[in-house]
Amino acid sequence: MTYQSVNPYNGETLKTFDELTDSQLEAAMETAATCFESWRNISFAERAVVVSKAAEIMHSRVDEFALPVVLEMGKLVDQARGEVTLSADIIHYYAKNAERFLAPRRLEPSSGEAEITSNPLGVIFGVEPWNFPYYQLARFAAPNLMAGNVVMVKHAGCVPQCAIAFEDLWREAGAPAGAYTNLLISYDQVNNVIGDPRVKGVALTGSVEAGKIVAARAGLNLKKSTMELGGSDAFIVLEDADLDKTVQWAVWGKMNNTGQCCVAAKRFIVVDEVADRFLEKFQMALRALKPGDPMDQATTLGPLSTESALITLLDQVSRAVDKGATLVMGGKRIDRPGAFMQPTILTDIEPDNPAFREEFFGPVALFFRVKNEDEAVALANDSEFGLGGSVFTADIARGKCVANRIDTGMMFINHPTWTAPDLPFGGVKNSGYGRELSSMGIQEFVNKKLVRVASIDAPA
């Protein structure tokens, strides 16, 4: 595959990188395996010195880290800065809390003593996507490094400068060689890494198809894996919701990162009583977005990450309309240089329309009318995905009841699905398995070992 930085704002090729040779990959694998033998045996406090330093560096140089995000995948500059800050916060969170999260847990056996300890597994391999090029890495690397594992990462081909910057961060923070390794490798080499006996676990964030391939390869080699495979989050609006505030969140939930977010609001499910007013306000807000240079703070609509991403979305919209969906607004490329697409709303989407089942990874909103709360819940659950979701209502107790009825890994009330260091992140169904972030994320790749103290007297 090609590792190439192409600015989606103007199509300019910024830089191209060569893949590692097999011998270079082998040297990197051996360095990581050797590093683990020492890294696993140092204290949490010693690891925290390095990990905290990495967080401090990111916090102190936000603009420097944000720039390649804007240039490589077109994220609006303020959002890129926000991602850098969030990533630094995640790293700091695990430096501060890992020892507490992994402290031995005493059991109460009927006799003797027993406890559960959390021991690192070894080299953990991550396959990560382009849409949040630091955040995805931070939530994988920080907990594993603090747990005593070492990590190797194959990042997306279109954000190599972000990938290299994150590896350089750990070196600058004082991490030993092999603690964090960026791998510019081919898909065949990915298979070889997963199968390598030195690798003890695999984490992927990506598409369902990529998840099937990577999970199958990990399973074939009897290795623990976690999968975060995207979603088609429902954004439910009940009749008692504050419409003005709800529409503001609808725009944010749909258009953050130009809609290129696993937990973006994708299916807007609105009860009849307020559907017309919501749709009118939503259209007005989307029309007000201003396309332009993502480095310009006045720009409110950035490009998609790549030309191919734009073409894929345009094709999805075209097929949806061909199968009976109504194009309420948008649906076309914006007539200007770069991979820009009009904010788009589709409605009248029947279950036999491919759009009903697909994930739209960009500025395309699917709008559904329902009669009542029960229909909203049924429609939200009629999906192969189950990552996040949200419900908007003035009645918090009612919102919690609705949230408990939705088959998904995360539900938010009066806020679109989002992320924070201390909130677990992950889904069910085709959205994958396992959790990242919070106290749960650091538990995925450790050996939960029973240590038992019993009487030395053998039975007669």
C-alpha positions as a Markdown table, in Angstrom:
| # | Residue | x | y | z |
|---|---|---|---|---|
| 1 | Met | 0.0 | 0.0 | 0.0 |
| 2 | Thr | 1.0 | 3.7 | -0.3 |
| 3 | Tyr | 1.8 | 6.0 | 2.6 |
| 4 | Gln | 1.1 | 9.4 | 1.2 |
| 5 | Ser | 0.1 | 12.8 | 2.5 |
| 6 | Val | -2.3 | 14.5 | 0.2 |
| 7 | Asn | -4.0 | 17.7 | 1.3 |
| 8 | Pro | -7.7 | 17.2 | 0.6 |
| 9 | Tyr | -8.3 | 21.0 | 0.6 |
| 10 | Asn | -6.4 | 21.4 | -2.7 |
| 11 | Gly | -5.2 | 18.0 | -3.8 |
| 12 | Glu | -1.6 | 18.8 | -3.3 |
| 13 | Thr | 0.7 | 15.8 | -2.6 |
| 14 | Leu | 2.8 | 16.7 | 0.4 |
| 15 | Lys | 5.0 | 13.7 | 1.0 |
| 16 | Thr | 5.3 | 10.0 | 0.2 |
| 17 | Phe | 6.9 | 7.4 | 2.4 |
| 18 | Asp | 8.3 | 4.0 | 1.7 |
| 19 | Glu | 7.1 | 0.8 | 3.4 |
| 20 | Leu | 9.4 | -1.1 | 5.7 |
| 21 | Thr | 11.2 | -4.0 | 4.2 |
| 22 | Asp | 10.7 | -7.4 | 5.8 |
| 23 | Ser | 14.2 | -7.2 | 7.4 |
| 24 | Gln | 13.4 | -3.7 | 8.8 |
| 25 | Leu | 10.1 | -5.1 | 10.2 |
| 26 | Glu | 11.9 | -8.0 | 11.8 |
| 27 | Ala | 14.4 | -5.7 | 13.5 |
| 28 | Ala | 11.5 | -3.6 | 14.8 |
| 29 | Met | 9.7 | -6.7 | 16.1 |
| 30 | Glu | 12.8 | -7.9 | 17.9 |
| 31 | Thr | 13.4 | -4.4 | 19.4 |
| 32 | Ala | 9.8 | -4.3 | 20.8 |
| 33 | Ala | 10.0 | -7.8 | 22.2 |
| 34 | Thr | 13.3 | -7.0 | 23.9 |
| 35 | Cys | 11.9 | -3.7 | 25.3 |
| 36 | Phe | 9.0 | -5.5 | 26.8 |
| 37 | Glu | 11.3 | -7.6 | 29.0 |
| 38 | Ser | 12.6 | -4.5 | 30.7 |
| 39 | Trp | 9.5 | -2.3 | 30.5 |
| 40 | Arg | 7.3 | -4.8 | 32.2 |
| 41 | Asn | 9.5 | -4.9 | 35.2 |
| 42 | Ile | 9.7 | -1.2 | 36.0 |
| 43 | Ser | 7.3 | 0.4 | 38.4 |
| 44 | Phe | 4.1 | 2.3 | 37.6 |
| 45 | Ala | 5.8 | 5.4 | 38.9 |
| 46 | Glu | 8.7 | 5.0 | 36.5 |
| 47 | Arg | 6.4 | 4.4 | 33.5 |
| 48 | Ala | 4.3 | 7.4 | 34.5 |
| 49 | Val | 7.3 | 9.7 | 34.3 |
| 50 | Val | 7.6 | 8.9 | 30.5 |
| 51 | Val | 3.8 | 8.8 | 29.9 |
| 52 | Ser | 3.2 | 12.1 | 31.8 |
| 53 | Lys | 6.0 | 13.7 | 29.8 |
| 54 | Ala | 4.3 | 12.8 | 26.5 |
| 55 | Ala | 1.1 | 14.4 | 27.7 |
| 56 | Glu | 3.0 | 17.5 | 28.7 |
| 57 | Ile | 4.7 | 17.8 | 25.3 |
| 58 | Met | 1.4 | 17.6 | 23.5 |
| 59 | His | -0.3 | 20.1 | 25.8 |
| 60 | Ser | 2.6 | 22.5 | 25.3 |
| 61 | Arg | 2.7 | 22.3 | 21.5 |
| 62 | Val | -0.9 | 22.0 | 20.4 |
| 63 | Asp | -0.5 | 24.0 | 17.2 |
| 64 | Glu | 2.5 | 22.0 | 16.1 |
| 65 | Phe | 0.7 | 18.7 | 16.5 |
| 66 | Ala | -2.5 | 20.0 | 15.0 |
| 67 | Leu | -1.0 | 21.2 | 11.7 |
| 68 | Pro | -0.4 | 17.7 | 10.1 |
| 69 | Val | -3.9 | 16.7 | 11.0 |
| 70 | Val | -5.3 | 19.7 | 9.1 |
| 71 | Leu | -3.0 | 19.1 | 6.1 |
| 72 | Glu | -3.3 | 15.4 | 5.8 |
| 73 | Met | -7.1 | 14.8 | 6.4 |
| 74 | Gly | -8.7 | 18.2 | 6.3 |
| 75 | Lys | -9.9 | 18.6 | 9.9 |
| 76 | Leu | -10.9 | 22.1 | 10.8 |
| 77 | Val | -8.0 | 23.7 | 12.7 |
| 78 | Asp | -9.9 | 24.3 | 15.9 |
| 79 | Gln | -11.1 | 20.7 | 15.9 |
| 80 | Ala | -7.6 | 19.5 | 15.2 |
| 81 | Arg | -6.4 | 21.5 | 18.3 |
| 82 | Gly | -9.2 | 19.9 | 20.3 |
| 83 | Glu | -8.1 | 16.5 | 19.2 |
| 84 | Val | -4.5 | 17.2 | 20.3 |
| 85 | Thr | -5.7 | 18.4 | 23.7 |
| 86 | Leu | -8.1 | 15.4 | 24.1 |
| 87 | Ser | -5.2 | 13.0 | 23.2 |
| 88 | Ala | -2.9 | 14.6 | 25.8 |
| 89 | Asp | -5.7 | 14.4 | 28.4 |
| 90 | Ile | -6.1 | 10.7 | 27.7 |
| 91 | Ile | -2.4 | 10.1 | 28.1 |
| 92 | His | -2.2 | 12.1 | 31.3 |
| 93 | Tyr | -5.3 | 10.2 | 32.6 |
| 94 | Tyr | -3.6 | 6.9 | 32.4 |
| 95 | Ala | -0.3 | 8.1 | 33.8 |
| 96 | Lys | -2.3 | 9.3 | 36.9 |
| 97 | Asn | -4.7 | 6.4 | 37.3 |
| 98 | Ala | -3.2 | 3.2 | 35.9 |
| 99 | Glu | -1.7 | 1.9 | 39.1 |
| 100 | Arg | -5.0 | 2.3 | 40.9 |
| 101 | Phe | -6.9 | 0.6 | 38.0 |
| 102 | Leu | -4.6 | -2.4 | 38.0 |
| 103 | Ala | -4.1 | -2.7 | 41.8 |
| 104 | Pro | -4.4 | -6.3 | 43.0 |
| 105 | Arg | -8.0 | -7.2 | 44.0 |
| 106 | Arg | -8.3 | -9.3 | 47.1 |
| 107 | Leu | -10.8 | -12.2 | 47.1 |
| 108 | Glu | -12.6 | -13.8 | 50.0 |
| 109 | Pro | -12.1 | -17.6 | 49.5 |
| 110 | Ser | -13.5 | -20.0 | 52.0 |
| 111 | Ser | -10.0 | -20.7 | 53.3 |
| 112 | Gly | -6.6 | -19.2 | 52.9 |
| 113 | Glu | -5.9 | -16.1 | 50.9 |
| 114 | Ala | -6.4 | -15.1 | 47.2 |
| 115 | Glu | -6.0 | -12.1 | 45.0 |
| 116 | Ile | -6.2 | -11.2 | 41.3 |
| 117 | Thr | -3.2 | -9.4 | 39.8 |
| 118 | Ser | -3.0 | -7.7 | 36.5 |
| 119 | Asn | 0.1 | -8.6 | 34.5 |
| 120 | Pro | 1.1 | -7.2 | 31.1 |
| 121 | Leu | 0.9 | -9.6 | 28.1 |
| 122 | Gly | 3.7 | -8.4 | 25.8 |
| 123 | Val | 3.7 | -6.7 | 22.4 |
| 124 | Ile | 0.3 | -5.4 | 21.5 |
| 125 | Phe | -0.4 | -4.6 | 17.8 |
| 126 | Gly | -2.9 | -1.8 | 16.8 |
| 127 | Val | -4.4 | -1.1 | 13.4 |
| 128 | Glu | -5.8 | 2.4 | 13.5 |
| 129 | Pro | -7.8 | 4.7 | 11.2 |
| 130 | Trp | -7.2 | 8.2 | 9.8 |
| 131 | Asn | -10.2 | 10.2 | 11.1 |
| 132 | Phe | -8.8 | 11.0 | 14.5 |
| 133 | Pro | -5.1 | 10.4 | 13.8 |
| 134 | Tyr | -3.9 | 11.1 | 17.4 |
| 135 | Tyr | -6.9 | 10.3 | 19.5 |
| 136 | Gln | -7.1 | 6.8 | 18.1 |
| 137 | Leu | -3.4 | 6.2 | 18.9 |
| 138 | Ala | -3.6 | 7.8 | 22.4 |
| 139 | Arg | -6.5 | 5.7 | 23.6 |
| 140 | Phe | -4.6 | 2.5 | 22.4 |
| 141 | Ala | -1.1 | 3.4 | 23.5 |
| 142 | Ala | -1.5 | 5.1 | 26.8 |
| 143 | Pro | -3.3 | 2.4 | 28.8 |
| 144 | Asn | -1.2 | -0.4 | 27.3 |
| 145 | Leu | 2.1 | 1.4 | 28.0 |
| 146 | Met | 1.1 | 2.1 | 31.6 |
| 147 | Ala | 0.0 | -1.5 | 32.0 |
| 148 | Gly | 3.5 | -2.6 | 31.1 |
| 149 | Asn | 2.9 | -3.7 | 27.5 |
| 150 | Val | 4.7 | -2.3 | 24.5 |
| 151 | Val | 2.8 | -1.3 | 21.4 |
| 152 | Met | 3.3 | -1.4 | 17.6 |
| 153 | Val | 0.9 | 0.5 | 15.4 |
| 154 | Lys | 0.0 | 0.3 | 11.7 |
| 155 | His | -1.7 | 3.6 | 11.0 |
| 156 | Ala | -3.8 | 4.6 | 8.0 |
| 157 | Gly | -2.0 | 5.2 | 4.7 |
| 158 | Cys | -3.2 | 8.8 | 4.3 |
| 159 | Val | -1.9 | 10.2 | 7.7 |
| 160 | Pro | 1.8 | 9.1 | 7.8 |
| 161 | Gln | 3.1 | 12.4 | 9.1 |
| 162 | Cys | 0.7 | 12.2 | 12.1 |
| 163 | Ala | 1.8 | 8.6 | 12.7 |
| 164 | Ile | 5.4 | 9.6 | 12.6 |
| 165 | Ala | 4.8 | 12.7 | 14.8 |
| 166 | Phe | 3.2 | 10.5 | 17.5 |
| 167 | Glu | 6.1 | 8.0 | 17.5 |
| 168 | Asp | 8.5 | 10.9 | 17.8 |
| 169 | Leu | 6.5 | 12.1 | 20.7 |
| 170 | Trp | 7.3 | 9.0 | 22.8 |
| 171 | Arg | 11.0 | 9.1 | 21.9 |
| 172 | Glu | 11.1 | 12.7 | 23.0 |
| 173 | Ala | 9.3 | 11.8 | 26.2 |
| 174 | Gly | 12.0 | 9.3 | 27.1 |
| 175 | Ala | 10.4 | 6.0 | 26.1 |
| 176 | Pro | 12.9 | 3.3 | 25.4 |
| 177 | Ala | 13.4 | 2.0 | 21.9 |
| 178 | Gly | 10.6 | -0.5 | 21.1 |
| 179 | Ala | 8.1 | 0.8 | 23.7 |
| 180 | Tyr | 6.1 | 2.6 | 20.9 |
| 181 | Thr | 6.8 | 1.6 | 17.3 |
| 182 | Asn | 5.1 | 3.0 | 14.2 |
| 183 | Leu | 5.0 | 0.5 | 11.3 |
| 184 | Leu | 4.7 | 1.7 | 7.7 |
| 185 | Ile | 3.8 | -1.8 | 6.4 |
| 186 | Ser | 1.7 | -3.6 | 3.8 |
| 187 | Tyr | -1.4 | -5.6 | 4.3 |
| 188 | Asp | 0.6 | -8.8 | 3.9 |
| 189 | Gln | 3.0 | -7.6 | 6.5 |
| 190 | Val | 0.1 | -6.9 | 8.8 |
| 191 | Asn | -1.0 | -10.5 | 8.6 |
| 192 | Asn | 2.6 | -11.6 | 9.4 |
| 193 | Val | 2.7 | -9.3 | 12.5 |
| 194 | Ile | -0.6 | -10.6 | 13.8 |
| 195 | Gly | 0.6 | -14.2 | 13.4 |
| 196 | Asp | 4.0 | -13.5 | 15.0 |
| 197 | Pro | 4.3 | -15.3 | 18.3 |
| 198 | Arg | 5.9 | -12.2 | 19.9 |
| 199 | Val | 2.6 | -10.4 | 19.4 |
| 200 | Lys | 0.2 | -11.2 | 22.2 |
| 201 | Gly | -2.9 | -9.1 | 21.4 |
| 202 | Val | -4.5 | -7.1 | 18.5 |
| 203 | Ala | -6.7 | -4.0 | 18.5 |
| 204 | Leu | -8.4 | -2.5 | 15.5 |
| 205 | Thr | -10.5 | 0.5 | 14.8 |
| 206 | Gly | -11.9 | 0.4 | 11.3 |
| 207 | Ser | -14.5 | -1.0 | 9.0 |
| 208 | Val | -16.6 | -4.1 | 9.5 |
| 209 | Glu | -14.8 | -5.8 | 6.7 |
| 210 | Ala | -11.4 | -4.9 | 8.1 |
| 211 | Gly | -12.6 | -6.2 | 11.5 |
| 212 | Lys | -13.6 | -9.5 | 10.1 |
| 213 | Ile | -10.2 | -10.0 | 8.5 |
| 214 | Val | -8.1 | -8.9 | 11.5 |
| 215 | Ala | -10.3 | -10.7 | 14.1 |
| 216 | Ala | -10.1 | -13.9 | 12.0 |
| 217 | Arg | -6.4 | -13.7 | 11.8 |
| 218 | Ala | -6.1 | -13.0 | 15.5 |
| 219 | Gly | -8.5 | -15.9 | 16.3 |
| 220 | Leu | -6.6 | -18.3 | 14.1 |
| 221 | Asn | -3.6 | -17.5 | 16.2 |
| 222 | Leu | -5.5 | -17.7 | 19.5 |
| 223 | Lys | -4.8 | -14.0 | 20.4 |
| 224 | Lys | -7.1 | -11.7 | 22.3 |
| 225 | Ser | -8.5 | -8.9 | 20.2 |
| 226 | Thr | -10.7 | -5.8 | 20.5 |
| 227 | Met | -12.7 | -4.3 | 17.6 |
| 228 | Glu | -14.2 | -0.9 | 17.1 |
| 229 | Leu | -15.9 | -1.1 | 13.8 |
| 230 | Gly | -18.0 | 2.0 | 13.3 |
| 231 | Gly | -21.7 | 2.7 | 13.7 |
| 232 | Ser | -24.9 | 4.2 | 12.5 |
| 233 | Asp | -25.9 | 6.1 | 15.6 |
| 234 | Ala | -29.5 | 7.1 | 16.2 |
| 235 | Phe | -30.3 | 10.6 | 17.2 |
| 236 | Ile | -33.8 | 10.4 | 18.8 |
| 237 | Val | -35.8 | 13.5 | 19.2 |
| 238 | Leu | -39.0 | 13.2 | 21.4 |
| 239 | Glu | -41.9 | 15.6 | 21.4 |
| 240 | Asp | -40.8 | 17.4 | 24.6 |
| 241 | Ala | -37.2 | 18.2 | 23.5 |
| 242 | Asp | -36.0 | 21.8 | 23.4 |
| 243 | Leu | -35.8 | 22.1 | 19.6 |
| 244 | Asp | -33.5 | 25.0 | 19.3 |
| 245 | Lys | -30.8 | 23.4 | 21.5 |
| 246 | Thr | -31.5 | 20.0 | 20.0 |
| 247 | Val | -30.9 | 21.3 | 16.5 |
| 248 | Gln | -27.6 | 22.9 | 17.6 |
| 249 | Trp | -26.5 | 19.5 | 18.9 |
| 250 | Ala | -27.8 | 17.8 | 15.7 |
| 251 | Val | -25.5 | 20.0 | 13.6 |
| 252 | Trp | -22.6 | 19.3 | 15.9 |
| 253 | Gly | -23.3 | 15.6 | 16.1 |
| 254 | Lys | -23.6 | 15.3 | 12.3 |
| 255 | Met | -20.9 | 17.7 | 11.1 |
| 256 | Asn | -18.1 | 17.4 | 13.7 |
| 257 | Asn | -15.0 | 16.2 | 11.7 |
| 258 | Thr | -17.2 | 16.7 | 8.5 |
| 259 | Gly | -19.3 | 13.7 | 9.7 |
| 260 | Gln | -16.3 | 11.4 | 9.5 |
| 261 | Cys | -16.7 | 10.0 | 13.0 |
| 262 | Cys | -17.7 | 6.5 | 14.2 |
| 263 | Val | -20.1 | 8.0 | 16.7 |
| 264 | Ala | -21.4 | 10.8 | 14.5 |
| 265 | Ala | -25.2 | 11.2 | 14.6 |
| 266 | Lys | -26.3 | 9.4 | 11.4 |
| 267 | Arg | -29.9 | 8.4 | 11.7 |
| 268 | Phe | -32.2 | 11.3 | 12.9 |
| 269 | Ile | -35.3 | 9.7 | 14.3 |
| 270 | Val | -37.9 | 12.4 | 15.2 |
| 271 | Val | -41.5 | 12.0 | 16.4 |
| 272 | Asp | -44.2 | 13.3 | 14.1 |
| 273 | Glu | -45.2 | 16.1 | 16.5 |
| 274 | Val | -42.0 | 18.0 | 16.0 |
| 275 | Ala | -40.6 | 16.4 | 12.8 |
| 276 | Asp | -41.4 | 19.3 | 10.5 |
| 277 | Arg | -40.1 | 22.0 | 12.7 |
| 278 | Phe | -36.9 | 20.0 | 13.5 |
| 279 | Leu | -36.3 | 19.4 | 9.8 |
| 280 | Glu | -36.8 | 23.0 | 8.9 |
| 281 | Lys | -34.4 | 24.3 | 11.5 |
| 282 | Phe | -31.9 | 21.5 | 10.7 |
| 283 | Gln | -31.8 | 22.5 | 7.0 |
| 284 | Met | -31.3 | 26.1 | 7.8 |
| 285 | Ala | -28.4 | 25.4 | 10.1 |
| 286 | Leu | -26.7 | 23.1 | 7.6 |
| 287 | Arg | -27.1 | 25.6 | 4.8 |
| 288 | Ala | -25.3 | 28.2 | 7.0 |
| 289 | Leu | -22.1 | 26.2 | 7.0 |
| 290 | Lys | -19.2 | 27.8 | 5.1 |
| 291 | Pro | -16.8 | 25.7 | 3.1 |
| 292 | Gly | -13.2 | 26.8 | 2.9 |
| 293 | Asp | -9.6 | 26.4 | 4.0 |
| 294 | Pro | -9.6 | 24.3 | 7.2 |
| 295 | Met | -6.7 | 26.4 | 8.5 |
| 296 | Asp | -9.1 | 29.4 | 8.4 |
| 297 | Gln | -11.1 | 29.7 | 11.7 |
| 298 | Ala | -13.9 | 31.2 | 9.7 |
| 299 | Thr | -14.4 | 28.0 | 7.8 |
| 300 | Thr | -17.2 | 25.8 | 9.2 |
| 301 | Leu | -17.3 | 23.1 | 6.5 |
| 302 | Gly | -14.1 | 21.2 | 5.8 |
| 303 | Pro | -13.2 | 18.8 | 3.0 |
| 304 | Leu | -13.6 | 15.1 | 3.3 |
| 305 | Ser | -10.4 | 13.2 | 4.0 |
| 306 | Thr | -9.7 | 12.0 | 0.5 |
| 307 | Glu | -11.0 | 12.2 | -3.0 |
| 308 | Ser | -12.0 | 8.5 | -2.8 |
| 309 | Ala | -14.0 | 9.2 | 0.4 |
| 310 | Leu | -16.0 | 11.8 | -1.5 |
| 311 | Ile | -16.6 | 9.6 | -4.5 |
| 312 | Thr | -17.8 | 6.8 | -2.2 |
| 313 | Leu | -20.3 | 9.1 | -0.4 |
| 314 | Leu | -21.7 | 10.6 | -3.7 |
| 315 | Asp | -22.2 | 7.0 | -5.0 |
| 316 | Gln | -24.0 | 6.0 | -1.8 |
| 317 | Val | -26.4 | 9.0 | -2.1 |
| 318 | Ser | -27.0 | 8.3 | -5.7 |
| 319 | Arg | -27.9 | 4.7 | -5.0 |
| 320 | Ala | -30.2 | 5.7 | -2.2 |
| 321 | Val | -32.1 | 8.1 | -4.4 |
| 322 | Asp | -32.3 | 5.5 | -7.2 |
| 323 | Lys | -34.0 | 3.1 | -4.7 |
| 324 | Gly | -36.6 | 5.6 | -3.7 |
| 325 | Ala | -35.1 | 7.9 | -1.1 |
| 326 | Thr | -36.0 | 11.6 | -1.2 |
| 327 | Leu | -33.1 | 14.1 | -1.4 |
| 328 | Val | -34.1 | 16.9 | 0.8 |
| 329 | Met | -31.0 | 19.0 | 0.3 |
| 330 | Gly | -27.4 | 18.6 | -0.9 |
| 331 | Gly | -26.2 | 15.4 | -2.4 |
| 332 | Lys | -23.5 | 16.9 | -4.7 |
| 333 | Arg | -19.9 | 17.9 | -4.8 |
| 334 | Ile | -19.3 | 21.5 | -4.1 |
| 335 | Asp | -18.0 | 23.3 | -7.1 |
| 336 | Arg | -14.6 | 24.3 | -5.9 |
| 337 | Pro | -11.1 | 22.6 | -5.6 |
| 338 | Gly | -10.8 | 20.0 | -3.0 |
| 339 | Ala | -12.8 | 17.0 | -1.7 |
| 340 | Phe | -15.8 | 19.1 | -0.6 |
| 341 | Met | -19.4 | 17.8 | -0.4 |
| 342 | Gln | -22.7 | 19.6 | 0.3 |
| 343 | Pro | -24.3 | 18.9 | 3.6 |
| 344 | Thr | -27.0 | 16.4 | 2.7 |
| 345 | Ile | -30.3 | 15.1 | 4.1 |
| 346 | Leu | -32.1 | 12.0 | 2.8 |
| 347 | Thr | -35.6 | 10.9 | 3.9 |
| 348 | Asp | -38.2 | 8.4 | 2.8 |
| 349 | Ile | -35.7 | 5.6 | 3.3 |
| 350 | Glu | -37.4 | 2.2 | 3.3 |
| 351 | Pro | -35.9 | -1.0 | 4.8 |
| 352 | Asp | -35.2 | -2.4 | 1.3 |
| 353 | Asn | -33.1 | 0.7 | 0.4 |
| 354 | Pro | -29.3 | 0.0 | 0.8 |
| 355 | Ala | -29.1 | 3.3 | 2.7 |
| 356 | Phe | -31.2 | 1.9 | 5.5 |
| 357 | Arg | -28.3 | -0.5 | 6.4 |
| 358 | Glu | -25.2 | 1.4 | 5.4 |
| 359 | Glu | -22.9 | 3.7 | 7.4 |
| 360 | Phe | -22.6 | 7.1 | 5.7 |
| 361 | Phe | -19.1 | 8.4 | 6.8 |
| 362 | Gly | -19.5 | 12.1 | 6.0 |
| 363 | Pro | -21.9 | 15.0 | 5.8 |
| 364 | Val | -25.0 | 12.9 | 5.0 |
| 365 | Ala | -27.9 | 12.8 | 7.5 |
| 366 | Leu | -30.7 | 10.1 | 7.2 |
| 367 | Phe | -34.0 | 11.5 | 8.5 |
| 368 | Phe | -36.9 | 9.3 | 9.8 |
| 369 | Arg | -40.3 | 10.2 | 11.1 |
| 370 | Val | -41.9 | 8.0 | 13.7 |
| 371 | Lys | -45.3 | 8.2 | 15.5 |
| 372 | Asn | -44.0 | 7.8 | 19.1 |
| 373 | Glu | -41.3 | 6.7 | 21.4 |
| 374 | Asp | -41.9 | 3.0 | 20.9 |
| 375 | Glu | -41.5 | 3.4 | 17.1 |
| 376 | Ala | -38.3 | 5.4 | 17.7 |
| 377 | Val | -36.8 | 2.7 | 19.8 |
| 378 | Ala | -37.7 | -0.1 | 17.3 |
| 379 | Leu | -36.2 | 1.9 | 14.5 |
| 380 | Ala | -33.0 | 2.7 | 16.4 |
| 381 | Asn | -32.6 | -1.0 | 17.1 |
| 382 | Asp | -33.2 | -2.0 | 13.5 |
| 383 | Ser | -29.5 | -1.8 | 12.6 |
| 384 | Glu | -26.6 | -4.2 | 12.4 |
| 385 | Phe | -24.6 | -1.5 | 14.2 |
| 386 | Gly | -24.6 | -0.8 | 17.9 |
| 387 | Leu | -21.9 | 1.8 | 18.8 |
| 388 | Gly | -23.5 | 4.9 | 20.3 |
| 389 | Gly | -26.7 | 6.9 | 20.2 |
| 390 | Ser | -28.6 | 9.7 | 21.8 |
| 391 | Val | -32.0 | 10.8 | 22.9 |
| 392 | Phe | -33.3 | 14.3 | 23.4 |
| 393 | Thr | -36.1 | 15.0 | 25.9 |
| 394 | Ala | -37.0 | 17.3 | 28.7 |
| 395 | Asp | -37.7 | 14.3 | 31.0 |
| 396 | Ile | -34.4 | 12.8 | 32.1 |
| 397 | Ala | -36.0 | 9.8 | 33.7 |
| 398 | Arg | -37.8 | 9.1 | 30.4 |
| 399 | Gly | -34.5 | 9.6 | 28.5 |
| 400 | Lys | -32.9 | 7.0 | 30.7 |
| 401 | Cys | -35.7 | 4.5 | 30.1 |
| 402 | Val | -35.3 | 5.0 | 26.3 |
| 403 | Ala | -31.5 | 4.7 | 26.6 |
| 404 | Asn | -31.9 | 1.3 | 28.4 |
| 405 | Arg | -34.0 | 0.0 | 25.6 |
| 406 | Ile | -31.5 | 0.7 | 22.8 |
| 407 | Asp | -29.1 | -2.1 | 21.8 |
| 408 | Thr | -25.8 | -0.2 | 21.7 |
| 409 | Gly | -22.6 | 0.2 | 23.6 |
| 410 | Met | -23.1 | 3.9 | 24.6 |
| 411 | Met | -26.2 | 6.1 | 25.0 |
| 412 | Phe | -26.2 | 9.9 | 25.7 |
| 413 | Ile | -29.1 | 11.9 | 26.9 |
| 414 | Asn | -29.4 | 15.5 | 25.5 |
| 415 | His | -26.0 | 15.3 | 24.0 |
| 416 | Pro | -24.7 | 13.4 | 20.9 |
| 417 | Thr | -22.4 | 10.5 | 21.5 |
| 418 | Trp | -18.9 | 11.6 | 22.4 |
| 419 | Thr | -15.8 | 10.6 | 24.2 |
| 420 | Ala | -13.8 | 11.5 | 27.3 |
| 421 | Pro | -10.8 | 9.8 | 29.0 |
| 422 | Asp | -13.0 | 8.6 | 31.9 |
| 423 | Leu | -15.9 | 7.2 | 29.8 |
| 424 | Pro | -15.7 | 3.7 | 28.4 |
| 425 | Phe | -15.9 | 3.6 | 24.6 |
| 426 | Gly | -17.1 | 0.6 | 22.5 |
| 427 | Gly | -20.0 | -1.1 | 21.0 |
| 428 | Val | -21.9 | -4.3 | 20.3 |
| 429 | Lys | -23.2 | -6.1 | 17.2 |
| 430 | Asn | -21.3 | -5.2 | 14.0 |
| 431 | Ser | -19.8 | -2.3 | 15.9 |
| 432 | Gly | -17.4 | -4.7 | 17.5 |
| 433 | Tyr | -16.4 | -5.8 | 21.0 |
| 434 | Gly | -14.2 | -4.7 | 23.8 |
| 435 | Arg | -13.8 | -1.3 | 25.5 |
| 436 | Glu | -11.3 | 1.5 | 25.3 |
| 437 | Leu | -10.8 | 4.4 | 27.7 |
| 438 | Ser | -11.8 | 4.7 | 31.4 |
| 439 | Ser | -10.9 | 2.0 | 33.9 |
| 440 | Met | -12.2 | -0.6 | 31.5 |
| 441 | Gly | -9.9 | 0.2 | 28.7 |
| 442 | Ile | -6.7 | -0.7 | 30.5 |
| 443 | Gln | -8.1 | -4.1 | 31.5 |
| 444 | Glu | -8.3 | -5.5 | 27.9 |
| 445 | Phe | -4.7 | -6.6 | 27.4 |
| 446 | Val | -3.6 | -7.8 | 30.9 |
| 447 | Asn | -3.5 | -11.2 | 32.4 |
| 448 | Lys | -5.9 | -11.5 | 35.2 |
| 449 | Lys | -3.9 | -13.9 | 37.3 |
| 450 | Leu | -5.1 | -15.7 | 40.4 |
| 451 | Val | -2.5 | -15.8 | 43.2 |
| 452 | Arg | -3.6 | -18.3 | 45.9 |
| 453 | Val | -2.2 | -18.9 | 49.3 |
| 454 | Ala | -3.5 | -22.1 | 50.9 |
| 455 | Ser | -2.5 | -24.5 | 53.7 |
| 456 | Ile | 0.7 | -26.5 | 53.0 |
| 457 | Asp | -0.7 | -29.5 | 54.7 |
| 458 | Ala | -1.6 | -32.2 | 52.1 |
| 459 | Pro | -4.7 | -34.3 | 52.6 |
| 460 | Ala | -4.0 | -37.6 | 54.5 |
